[in-house]
């Protein structure tokens, strides 16, 4: 199966907020934190 790699660059303050989100939710990586955060925001926007 083919895979695609995407690199995301964020402002330092947003990166710090993402680290805090990762730690608060005990996620294993920044990738997992970003995925969860985007998923959470997507669910809220469709509510």
C-alpha positions in Angstrom: 0.0 0.0 0.0 1.3 3.4 -0.9 1.8 6.0 1.8 2.0 9.8 1.8 4.1 11.9 4.2 3.0 15.4 4.9 5.1 17.9 6.9 3.3 20.6 8.9 5.0 23.7 10.1 3.4 25.6 13.0 4.2 28.8 14.9 6.2 28.3 18.1 3.3 29.3 20.3 0.9 26.9 18.6 3.5 24.2 18.8 3.7 24.7 22.6 -0.1 24.6 22.8 0.0 21.3 20.8 2.6 19.9 23.2 0.4 20.8 26.2 -2.6 19.1 24.4 -0.5 16.0 23.7 0.6 15.8 27.4 -2.9 16.5 28.8 -4.4 13.8 26.7 -1.4 11.4 27.2 -0.9 11.0 23.5 2.2 9.3 22.2 3.3 11.9 19.7 2.8 15.3 18.2 1.3 13.6 15.2 -1.3 11.9 17.4 -2.0 15.1 19.1 -2.6 17.0 15.9 -4.8 14.2 14.5 -6.9 14.1 17.7 -7.2 17.9 17.9 -8.3 18.2 14.3 -10.7 15.3 14.8 -12.2 17.0 17.9 -12.6 20.3 16.1 -14.2 18.6 13.1 -16.7 16.9 15.3 -17.6 20.1 17.0 -18.1 22.0 13.8 -20.6 19.4 12.6 -22.6 19.4 15.8 
